[in-house]
Amino acid sequence: MKRVDLVQNIENKDAWDVIVIGGGATGLGVALDAVTRGYSTLLLEANDFAKGTSSRSTKLVHGGVRYLAQGNVALVREALRERGRLAQNAPHLFKTQPFIIPGEKWWTAPYYTFGLMIYDLLAGKLSIGRTSYVSKGESRKRLKGVKESKLNAGVCYYDGQFDDARLATTLAQSIVDNGGTVLNYCRVTDLQKDAAGKVSGVCCKDTISGKEYTLKAKAVVNATGVFANDIMAMDEPGSKARIVPSQGIHLILDRDFLPNDDALMVPKTSDGRVLFAVPWHNKIVVGTTDTLVKDADYEPKPIDQEVQFILDTAKDYLTKAPTREDVRSVFAGLRPLAAPKEEGKSTKEVSRSHKVEVSDSGLVHILGGKWTTYRQMAEDTVDAAIESGLIFAKPCKTVDLRLHGYDKNIHLDDSHLSPYGTDAKEIEALAQSDEKYAALIHKDHPYTYAQVRWAMDNELATTLEDVLARRIRLLFLDARAAGEVAQSVAEFMATHLGWSEERVNQEVSAFTQLVKQYLL
């Protein structure tokens, strides 16, 4: 993925079959579905891929145990099927993760064992592991960081774990591999309409070069997640907001708080929600919350009550009670919930299922959903464009499509390079070619300057934040360490991107300010 080549594609082609607005999970999925069917496809992202919600998940590819408890069997079955497909199509980005639900009361373990056997049945042939009852002794052995008083028995079930921003980058690479064009930092500024009032294309601006383009398309897809209302307003000024953002936060702790390989799942916290503590890149992700917020923001801020709620709940379960000083990073993400018809309805009662709508002008909207079902959402979206007569019918090809970097023998967390799949060999060769490339960017973390170079050359990383937050996950894993290396990484990037001293200072200053939001 070379930016100069992708910009050239836009300049040489002003008419496309499909233009997708939004470079998060949904938009990337739609673009991959469209291009593999044989449509000329362009994806435009105003910031960086997965800058918003899609880099801020709980890092789980799951059916949703909570949705099963709510009786939403169709959503759970769909998500479990898609979980199995991702495991097959991108093993380098997928890890089968055992979870243990602690059996605090005598009935807890048998109750959840039975319920989760239904979960297994719904997965069918794509199951990734069988639920089992775990005795008191075994549960205490497997969850050493959890208070023994909470572990009178347990139930073990299996779900998927992944690296969300790395999957986004992989999807972008897969689109380009299949002949599509993707471009970050290219903002859609308006919609084009023909004499009949039908959407016929977009106006966009490359915010790096400042150049503006007017592009035609048979089908335009609004896949902007929590920002979907903004694109809807371009189409129908004054229209009612259709997306309500709900905020969830996560805390990152060191592995010694939960030193084993099993994850902890608390099925019912003090406010009736689910809490996860999951191993991820040699840290622990603890979350999440569910708080309605008024406005969508690319950098949502954690609310103090949310932080305290997670710390208090973790303290109830973990032997070593985490404090604010123990938090390596805190990040907040916004869920794009379809607005409930009833005012004041709780977010935990709003379905996480997605829906596709086509406006009177022919603008295709994909609303709601979650990372796990991104592929199915994409298929449904392109099918809707076909059914509306925007593009000719062609069959979906993504069910068994192997994503960029596929290697059946590489699985997430086999090493710090495992999310790159087959590209890892080239990064290793890069590290061996130069002493500087082989050097660690921070002494406490495995990431090297070879990865920084790779991100710039092959993954459209344009800013310091692109590299340290999403191509390398250091900001999310250890915000203080990310701040410590900002200057040295920016200077390294400057030698390859031709940045001036002023640009280096700007990058470091902006990133240093951002780091503050990830620290308590």
Buried (B, 14 or more C-beta within 10 A) or exposed (E): BEBEEBBEBBEEEEEBBBBBBBBBBBBBBBBBBBBBBBBBBBBBBBBBBBBBBBBBBBBBBBBBBBBBBBEBEEBBBBBBBBBBBBBBBBBBBBBBBBBBBBBBEEEBBEBBBEBBBEBBEBBEEBBBBEBBBBBBEBBBEBBBBBBEEBBBBBBBBBBBBBBBBBBBBBBBBBBBBBEBBBBBBBBBEEBBBEEEEBBBBBBBBBBBEEEEBEBBBBBBBBBBBBBBBBBBEBBEEEEEEBBBBBBBBBBBBBBEBBEBEBBBBBBEBEEEBBBBBBBBBEBBBBBBBBBBBEEBBEEBEBBEEBBEBBBEBBEBBBEBBBEEEBBBBBBBBBBBBBBBEEEEBEBBEBBBBBBBBBBEBBBBBBBBBBBBBBBBBBBBBBBBBBEBEBBEEBEBBBEEBBBBBBBEEBBBBBEBBBBBBEBBEEBBEBBEEEEEBBEEBBEEBBBBBBBBBBBBEBBBBBBBBBBBBBBBBBBBBBBEBBBBBBBBBBBBBBEEBEBEEEBBEBBBEBBBEBBEBBBB
